[in-house]
Amino acid sequence: MIRLVVVDDQTLVRQGIRGLLELADDVDVVAEADDGMTGLAAIREHAPDVVLLDLRMPRHDGIWALEALRSARLEVPVLVLTTFDDDELVLAAIRAGARGYLLKDVTLDSLVGAIRTLAEGGTLVQPAITDRVLRAVREGAVLSEDDDGAPVVLGDLTSREVEILRLVAGGYSNREIAHALHLAEGTVKNHVSAVLLKLGTRDRTRAVLRALHHGLLQ
């Protein structure tokens, strides 16, 4: 079972998510929270496999929660829920460590699939809002620098690295990529590490967005 914590300030949303996920046979909502602080406490107590996190919340919002998780070195995959007017927050969430994001009008199948992807170590970049995020990037938001704010000089990606990065962008885990390309999982991990180094980033989500921004996956 995939243990899930849902963090959203709207009770109806949380109840709706729980009710929908009861239809999935491999996802268990172990706790709910109504802001970032109570979410952090729930994560500490229940040690979930994935966190489903709203960004817009009163008091301690989603960005606060992501930064608190990073400061506490709690490396749980976080799947952000967002809306079309959240471009800047999505970018901030990615910088703060979110592993994926979806729109709140997502279907049950897409939601469950995204949860499974993150639980297996994957990353999710939803195509429906990628263009909007990239447009914000091109207007000077982020991702033209490395994760420490220094200018990044992009190294040349090999054809194999580009192939693997495309699969990462599709939400595949290292194990799934290894199976698809008939490689050892350790080999895939090494390629992913090389990609992160060349793109000047520390996580898969930002690597995908940076590669898309610079046209490396076209």
Backbone bond lengths (Angstrom), bond angles and torsions (degrees), N, CA, C in turn:
res aa  C-N    CA-C-N  psi(-1)  N-CA   C-N-CA  omega(-1)  CA-C   N-CA-C  phi
1 M - - - 1.463 - - 1.531 110.95 -
2 I 1.313 115.70 140.24 1.467 121.62 174.57 1.518 108.25 -90.31
3 R 1.322 116.46 116.54 1.463 121.45 -178.26 1.533 108.78 -85.39
4 L 1.341 115.36 126.85 1.467 120.87 -172.18 1.520 111.13 -124.96
5 V 1.328 116.86 136.49 1.466 122.80 169.42 1.523 107.71 -110.28
6 V 1.324 116.90 130.37 1.462 122.88 179.84 1.524 109.02 -106.21
7 V 1.335 116.79 123.59 1.467 121.52 -179.55 1.525 108.34 -118.85
8 D 1.324 116.60 109.26 1.467 122.58 -179.28 1.522 107.48 -157.77
9 D 1.330 117.05 137.96 1.460 119.28 -176.52 1.527 112.79 -76.68
10 Q 1.328 118.58 -13.38 1.458 121.46 -178.50 1.528 110.53 -94.40
11 T 1.318 115.23 114.64 1.459 120.58 -177.46 1.526 111.46 -57.91
12 L 1.317 116.99 -41.39 1.454 120.79 -178.25 1.526 111.36 -63.04
13 V 1.325 116.75 -38.66 1.462 120.89 178.14 1.523 109.98 -64.09
14 R 1.325 116.46 -47.33 1.462 119.74 -179.54 1.525 110.95 -60.55
15 Q 1.328 116.05 -45.44 1.455 119.73 -179.87 1.525 111.07 -64.17
16 G 1.338 116.02 -38.36 1.460 120.00 178.90 1.516 111.59 -64.00
17 I 1.346 116.61 -43.54 1.459 120.86 178.74 1.525 110.22 -62.78
18 R 1.331 116.38 -45.92 1.463 119.37 179.50 1.532 110.70 -59.60
19 G 1.341 116.03 -45.10 1.458 119.69 -179.06 1.519 112.14 -61.86
20 L 1.344 116.18 -41.82 1.460 119.29 179.10 1.525 111.66 -66.17
21 L 1.322 115.86 -42.52 1.460 118.98 -175.63 1.516 112.85 -72.75
22 E 1.321 116.85 -14.99 1.462 119.29 172.83 1.529 111.38 -64.40
23 L 1.336 115.97 -17.98 1.465 120.41 178.04 1.525 111.83 -80.44
24 A 1.327 117.24 -14.98 1.468 121.17 177.59 1.521 108.70 -91.79
25 D 1.314 116.29 135.41 1.462 119.14 -174.17 1.523 114.03 -86.75
26 D 1.352 117.20 -0.82 1.464 118.68 -177.54 1.522 113.26 -127.00
27 V 1.335 118.01 14.55 1.464 121.91 178.68 1.520 109.24 -124.27
28 D 1.324 116.02 130.52 1.462 121.35 -179.23 1.536 108.86 -127.28
29 V 1.343 116.39 115.87 1.469 120.65 175.70 1.521 107.83 -77.67
30 V 1.326 116.40 106.39 1.462 120.63 -174.48 1.517 112.50 -90.75
31 A 1.349 117.73 -16.64 1.464 119.66 179.64 1.523 109.68 -164.16
32 E 1.334 115.43 155.87 1.454 123.13 174.32 1.524 108.35 -125.91
33 A 1.325 116.00 153.40 1.462 120.87 177.52 1.521 108.92 -147.08
34 D 1.339 116.41 153.27 1.457 119.62 -174.08 1.524 114.31 -107.71
35 D 1.336 117.95 2.13 1.466 120.44 171.41 1.520 108.45 -163.86
36 G 1.337 115.97 178.17 1.443 120.08 -174.26 1.516 114.07 -61.89
37 M 1.323 117.59 -38.71 1.457 119.81 -177.24 1.522 111.88 -68.56
38 T 1.340 116.56 -46.82 1.461 118.91 178.01 1.533 110.05 -67.92
39 G 1.336 116.23 -30.14 1.452 119.64 175.43 1.515 111.72 -64.47
40 L 1.330 116.67 -43.27 1.463 121.04 178.21 1.519 110.75 -60.27
41 A 1.329 116.40 -42.17 1.463 120.18 178.50 1.531 110.96 -63.70
42 A 1.331 116.61 -41.18 1.467 120.59 179.58 1.522 111.15 -65.02
43 I 1.314 116.61 -38.05 1.467 120.56 179.22 1.519 110.44 -66.64
44 R 1.317 116.44 -42.28 1.465 119.92 177.59 1.527 110.84 -61.63
45 E 1.337 116.53 -41.14 1.466 120.71 -175.48 1.531 112.71 -74.35
46 H 1.333 117.08 -40.34 1.471 119.97 -170.32 1.521 114.67 -104.10
47 A 1.338 118.58 -11.55 1.463 122.73 179.36 1.533 111.96 45.79
48 P 1.331 117.71 62.81 1.465 120.71 -176.99 1.527 112.34 -71.78
49 D 1.327 114.94 165.68 1.465 120.57 175.53 1.525 111.14 -84.38
50 V 1.334 116.53 -29.22 1.463 122.65 -179.61 1.525 108.73 -145.74
51 V 1.329 116.63 147.10 1.464 122.22 173.59 1.524 108.20 -116.58
52 L 1.322 115.95 131.17 1.463 121.81 174.42 1.519 106.34 -101.95
53 L 1.332 117.13 116.34 1.464 121.58 -166.21 1.525 112.40 -124.70
54 D 1.335 116.06 126.41 1.456 121.38 170.31 1.530 107.95 -78.86
55 L 1.326 116.35 152.51 1.462 119.48 177.75 1.520 112.65 -94.96
56 R 1.319 116.28 -42.54 1.465 120.23 -176.03 1.524 110.15 -91.16
57 M 1.323 115.43 101.27 1.461 121.74 177.82 1.521 108.76 -140.35
58 P 1.329 117.64 147.31 1.469 119.31 175.67 1.523 110.56 -69.24
59 R 1.297 115.94 166.20 1.459 123.00 -179.21 1.531 110.25 60.91
60 H 1.308 118.66 -104.31 1.463 121.97 -176.75 1.519 108.89 -101.36
61 D 1.346 116.13 107.82 1.463 120.18 -172.27 1.534 111.46 -87.11
62 G 1.349 115.20 -171.31 1.449 119.86 -176.28 1.515 113.99 -65.50
63 I 1.333 117.59 -37.34 1.462 120.25 178.42 1.523 110.12 -64.55
64 W 1.326 116.11 -42.09 1.469 120.12 176.36 1.521 109.95 -57.18
65 A 1.335 116.34 -44.85 1.462 120.38 -178.52 1.522 111.64 -62.94
66 L 1.332 117.18 -43.47 1.459 120.44 179.26 1.525 111.50 -62.69
67 E 1.322 116.40 -43.48 1.457 119.75 179.68 1.529 111.28 -66.94
68 A 1.343 115.83 -36.26 1.465 119.73 177.83 1.527 110.78 -66.37
69 L 1.336 116.95 -40.17 1.466 120.73 177.33 1.524 110.53 -61.80
70 R 1.318 116.24 -42.66 1.463 119.72 -179.47 1.522 110.94 -66.49
71 S 1.330 116.71 -41.43 1.467 120.38 179.27 1.523 111.16 -64.14
72 A 1.346 116.34 -35.93 1.459 121.32 -179.41 1.525 112.41 -84.44
73 R 1.343 117.02 -1.20 1.466 122.91 -178.97 1.526 111.95 58.10
74 L 1.319 115.73 37.46 1.458 121.23 174.94 1.525 107.46 -94.69
75 E 1.313 117.06 102.82 1.460 121.48 -170.23 1.533 111.76 -92.95
76 V 1.304 116.24 56.97 1.459 121.00 177.21 1.532 108.84 -92.84
77 P 1.335 118.62 135.43 1.468 120.13 178.73 1.531 111.16 -64.42
78 V 1.320 116.18 132.25 1.465 121.42 -178.44 1.524 109.45 -114.90
79 L 1.331 115.02 125.88 1.460 122.73 176.30 1.518 107.71 -107.28
80 V 1.333 116.02 115.68 1.458 121.58 -174.99 1.525 110.53 -86.82
81 L 1.328 116.41 138.94 1.460 123.18 170.36 1.516 108.04 -98.32
82 T 1.320 117.28 131.37 1.452 119.29 -176.67 1.524 110.90 -142.52
83 T 1.327 115.67 173.75 1.455 122.36 175.63 1.522 108.31 -125.11
84 F 1.341 117.06 172.87 1.451 119.77 -173.99 1.519 113.50 -64.46
85 D 1.340 118.83 -20.35 1.464 119.24 -178.58 1.527 112.16 -96.11
86 D 1.334 117.86 18.99 1.454 121.86 -175.88 1.527 113.48 -105.63
87 D 1.335 118.26 24.04 1.462 119.92 -173.70 1.527 113.15 -52.45
88 E 1.325 116.61 -49.40 1.465 119.60 -177.17 1.524 110.85 -65.22
89 L 1.340 116.38 -38.02 1.456 119.38 178.45 1.523 111.37 -67.83
90 V 1.322 116.92 -37.02 1.463 119.82 177.09 1.522 110.18 -60.27
91 L 1.315 116.87 -45.82 1.459 121.05 178.59 1.520 111.15 -61.66
92 A 1.326 116.24 -42.40 1.468 120.01 178.20 1.522 110.39 -64.54
93 A 1.337 116.47 -38.29 1.463 120.77 -179.81 1.522 111.11 -65.12
94 I 1.329 116.72 -40.38 1.459 120.47 178.55 1.520 110.17 -63.41
95 R 1.322 116.07 -43.09 1.467 119.43 178.67 1.522 110.86 -64.79
96 A 1.333 116.93 -30.65 1.464 120.72 -177.94 1.522 112.54 -84.00
97 G 1.337 117.07 -5.46 1.461 118.75 173.32 1.508 117.45 117.27
98 A 1.333 119.18 5.40 1.465 120.45 177.69 1.524 109.93 -61.30
99 R 1.332 116.66 141.18 1.459 120.97 -178.58 1.524 112.50 -95.48
100 G 1.330 117.22 -9.54 1.455 119.76 179.36 1.513 110.52 -174.28
101 Y 1.333 115.33 169.52 1.459 118.77 176.81 1.520 110.31 -152.66
102 L 1.321 116.51 149.95 1.456 123.34 178.94 1.510 109.60 -136.74
103 L 1.315 115.46 163.84 1.463 121.33 173.20 1.517 109.52 -84.35
104 K 1.343 115.75 153.10 1.457 119.27 -177.48 1.526 113.36 -72.58
105 D 1.317 117.55 -11.08 1.462 118.92 177.20 1.534 111.06 -95.53
106 V 1.319 116.87 21.56 1.450 122.56 -177.91 1.533 110.88 -63.89
107 T 1.327 116.30 150.04 1.461 120.64 176.17 1.524 109.88 -77.74
108 L 1.328 115.92 162.34 1.464 120.36 178.53 1.523 110.78 -60.47
109 D 1.331 117.51 -44.17 1.467 120.02 -179.24 1.519 111.25 -60.43
110 S 1.337 116.70 -41.30 1.462 120.18 179.66 1.525 111.29 -67.90
111 L 1.325 116.30 -39.55 1.457 120.46 179.30 1.522 110.82 -63.55
112 V 1.328 116.03 -48.74 1.468 119.70 -179.95 1.527 110.25 -63.64
113 G 1.333 116.58 -41.19 1.458 119.89 178.39 1.512 112.31 -61.29
114 A 1.333 116.67 -40.04 1.462 120.97 179.36 1.526 110.69 -66.29
115 I 1.322 116.58 -41.63 1.468 120.55 178.77 1.527 109.83 -61.91
116 R 1.317 116.68 -43.60 1.466 120.27 178.70 1.526 111.18 -63.65
117 T 1.321 116.13 -40.72 1.464 120.35 -179.99 1.519 111.37 -59.53
118 L 1.329 117.07 -47.55 1.464 120.09 -179.76 1.522 111.51 -68.00
119 A 1.341 116.83 -37.94 1.455 120.18 179.91 1.528 111.48 -62.65
120 E 1.340 115.63 -28.66 1.470 120.62 -179.44 1.522 112.48 -90.49
121 G 1.326 116.42 5.34 1.459 120.07 177.27 1.509 115.13 95.93
122 G 1.340 116.62 8.04 1.450 120.65 -178.04 1.518 113.19 -87.23
123 T 1.324 114.72 -178.16 1.452 124.19 -179.91 1.515 108.52 -130.84
124 L 1.323 116.87 143.47 1.461 120.15 -178.46 1.519 110.73 -121.99
125 V 1.325 116.51 122.34 1.457 122.13 173.17 1.514 106.11 -121.14
126 Q 1.328 117.40 102.57 1.456 120.91 -173.42 1.529 111.32 -72.22
127 P 1.333 117.66 123.16 1.468 120.13 -176.57 1.522 113.88 -56.94
128 A 1.317 118.42 -31.08 1.464 120.88 -175.45 1.515 113.32 -60.66
129 I 1.328 117.73 -27.12 1.457 118.01 179.73 1.522 113.05 -119.91
130 T 1.336 116.90 1.12 1.460 119.03 178.49 1.518 111.75 -59.27
131 D 1.334 117.07 -43.42 1.468 119.66 -179.23 1.519 111.72 -60.42
132 R 1.333 117.16 -40.64 1.462 120.68 -179.87 1.522 110.34 -66.57
133 V 1.318 116.32 -41.62 1.456 119.77 179.28 1.525 110.39 -64.89
134 L 1.330 116.16 -44.03 1.455 119.41 -179.94 1.526 111.77 -64.56
135 R 1.338 116.43 -34.91 1.459 119.02 177.36 1.532 109.64 -63.59
136 A 1.324 116.08 -40.35 1.460 119.65 177.21 1.524 110.60 -64.74
137 V 1.332 116.54 -37.27 1.464 120.58 177.37 1.524 110.23 -61.60
138 R 1.344 115.78 -45.71 1.467 119.72 -177.79 1.522 111.95 -65.33
139 E 1.335 116.24 -24.33 1.453 119.93 178.43 1.519 111.83 -83.75
140 G 1.338 116.15 4.41 1.455 119.71 171.08 1.512 114.96 104.28
141 A 1.337 118.47 18.39 1.463 119.95 -176.78 1.526 111.36 -70.14
142 V 1.327 118.46 -67.97 1.463 122.22 -179.28 1.519 109.03 -155.03
143 L 1.305 114.33 -174.34 1.457 124.18 171.52 1.526 114.59 76.54
144 S 1.308 118.77 2.89 1.455 119.88 170.97 1.528 109.94 -92.18
145 E 1.328 115.70 -1.63 1.459 122.60 176.56 1.511 108.14 -123.74
146 D 1.328 116.25 168.35 1.450 117.54 175.81 1.524 109.81 -78.89
147 D 1.341 116.90 -178.23 1.454 120.33 -173.02 1.523 113.71 -68.15
148 D 1.326 116.65 -13.99 1.464 120.19 177.49 1.520 112.20 -101.15
149 G 1.360 116.04 6.96 1.453 120.26 176.70 1.510 115.19 88.56
150 A 1.328 117.07 2.88 1.464 120.03 179.66 1.526 109.78 -89.31
151 P 1.330 117.57 150.04 1.468 119.76 177.15 1.523 110.70 -58.27
152 V 1.326 116.96 137.55 1.454 120.64 -177.97 1.523 109.72 -106.76
153 V 1.335 115.85 134.53 1.462 121.78 173.33 1.521 106.06 -104.23
154 L 1.328 116.72 111.62 1.454 120.72 -173.67 1.528 111.16 -70.22
155 G 1.334 115.42 125.83 1.454 119.48 173.73 1.520 109.81 -78.25
156 D 1.309 116.15 156.33 1.464 119.93 179.34 1.522 109.51 -72.26
157 L 1.319 116.16 125.82 1.455 120.68 175.98 1.521 109.27 -83.74
158 T 1.324 116.22 138.15 1.455 120.01 174.70 1.527 109.39 -73.20
159 S 1.333 116.51 165.61 1.465 119.72 178.89 1.524 110.80 -61.59
160 R 1.323 117.33 -36.30 1.469 120.59 177.81 1.517 110.73 -66.49
161 E 1.328 117.57 -41.15 1.465 120.74 179.13 1.516 111.15 -64.39
162 V 1.332 117.31 -39.71 1.463 120.89 177.22 1.529 109.78 -64.63
163 E 1.319 116.54 -41.26 1.465 121.25 179.04 1.524 110.43 -60.50
164 I 1.313 116.21 -44.77 1.464 120.62 -179.97 1.526 110.59 -68.50
165 L 1.337 116.98 -39.63 1.459 120.07 -179.67 1.528 111.13 -64.66
166 R 1.328 117.43 -34.98 1.463 120.39 176.08 1.532 110.47 -62.41
167 L 1.310 116.71 -40.00 1.466 120.34 178.54 1.528 110.97 -70.07
168 V 1.324 116.10 -36.77 1.471 119.53 174.36 1.525 109.90 -60.09
169 A 1.333 116.72 -43.20 1.465 121.65 178.92 1.517 111.17 -62.34
170 G 1.340 116.42 -29.28 1.454 120.84 178.51 1.511 113.52 -80.63
171 G 1.333 117.38 0.06 1.458 120.67 176.42 1.512 114.99 91.46
172 Y 1.346 117.94 11.66 1.458 120.68 -177.91 1.531 111.13 -81.03
173 S 1.323 115.80 142.29 1.462 121.31 176.07 1.520 109.46 -79.33
174 N 1.342 116.54 168.15 1.461 120.29 177.34 1.525 111.47 -58.17
175 R 1.319 116.46 -39.89 1.466 120.36 -179.68 1.526 111.00 -63.65
176 E 1.337 116.45 -43.10 1.465 120.26 -179.90 1.529 110.96 -67.15
177 I 1.337 116.35 -38.91 1.465 119.82 177.96 1.526 110.11 -63.95
178 A 1.325 116.20 -43.49 1.460 120.19 179.07 1.529 110.96 -59.25
179 H 1.327 116.21 -42.57 1.466 120.48 179.34 1.528 110.72 -65.35
180 A 1.331 116.32 -43.09 1.465 120.09 -176.70 1.524 112.07 -67.03
181 L 1.331 116.87 -35.55 1.463 120.71 -175.24 1.528 112.79 -101.85
182 H 1.337 117.00 3.83 1.471 122.42 178.78 1.533 110.78 58.51
183 L 1.352 114.21 46.89 1.457 121.33 177.85 1.524 109.71 -120.07
184 A 1.316 116.40 162.03 1.460 120.38 171.58 1.523 108.89 -72.30
185 E 1.337 116.86 145.74 1.464 119.89 -179.09 1.530 110.79 -60.63
186 G 1.331 116.69 -35.61 1.462 119.94 177.96 1.522 112.26 -63.65
187 T 1.328 116.39 -34.66 1.471 120.59 177.44 1.520 110.30 -65.69
188 V 1.331 116.27 -41.46 1.463 120.62 178.17 1.526 109.97 -62.59
189 K 1.329 116.95 -43.87 1.462 120.54 178.96 1.526 110.65 -59.09
190 N 1.320 116.84 -40.53 1.462 120.27 179.70 1.530 110.75 -65.00
191 H 1.341 116.61 -41.48 1.460 119.78 177.99 1.532 111.01 -63.34
192 V 1.334 116.13 -42.95 1.466 119.89 179.68 1.525 110.22 -62.22
193 S 1.320 116.65 -41.78 1.471 120.28 178.32 1.527 110.92 -61.82
194 A 1.326 116.50 -39.52 1.470 120.35 178.48 1.527 111.05 -65.09
195 V 1.342 115.78 -39.30 1.473 120.33 178.38 1.523 110.31 -62.99
196 L 1.325 116.74 -45.78 1.467 120.45 -179.87 1.518 110.71 -60.34
197 L 1.329 116.04 -40.50 1.465 120.30 -179.95 1.527 110.48 -65.04
198 K 1.324 116.75 -45.55 1.460 120.51 -177.70 1.525 112.42 -66.96
199 L 1.332 116.33 -31.94 1.462 119.80 -177.99 1.528 112.23 -91.61
200 G 1.326 116.65 -2.59 1.456 120.10 175.64 1.510 114.30 70.18
201 T 1.340 116.79 35.53 1.459 119.78 -179.47 1.517 110.50 -136.65
202 R 1.335 116.09 163.35 1.446 120.03 -175.56 1.525 113.85 -105.23
203 D 1.321 118.31 -9.18 1.462 117.57 -179.81 1.518 111.78 -137.46
204 R 1.319 114.79 164.13 1.456 122.40 -170.47 1.533 112.44 -68.93
205 T 1.331 117.31 -39.25 1.461 119.92 -177.89 1.518 111.02 -61.14
206 R 1.325 116.37 -49.11 1.462 119.56 -179.21 1.530 111.20 -67.52
207 A 1.328 117.00 -31.65 1.455 119.59 176.59 1.527 110.76 -62.88
208 V 1.333 116.63 -43.33 1.468 120.63 179.12 1.526 110.62 -63.19
209 L 1.327 117.09 -47.08 1.462 120.19 -179.00 1.530 111.59 -63.50
210 R 1.325 116.43 -39.80 1.456 119.06 179.32 1.528 110.85 -66.69
211 A 1.320 116.55 -40.14 1.464 120.13 178.65 1.523 111.08 -65.14
212 L 1.335 116.51 -40.98 1.461 119.93 177.35 1.527 110.94 -63.34
213 H 1.316 115.33 -42.97 1.463 120.21 -179.23 1.518 112.37 -59.57
214 H 1.327 115.97 -38.69 1.459 120.26 -176.98 1.528 112.02 -93.61
215 G 1.340 117.77 9.06 1.456 120.85 175.62 1.512 114.67 71.42
216 L 1.332 117.39 22.71 1.461 119.98 -175.98 1.523 112.49 -79.87
217 L 1.319 118.37 -14.06 1.461 121.03 -178.59 1.522 112.46 -106.26
218 Q 1.306 117.46 5.65 1.473 120.19 -179.55 1.524 110.09 -77.06
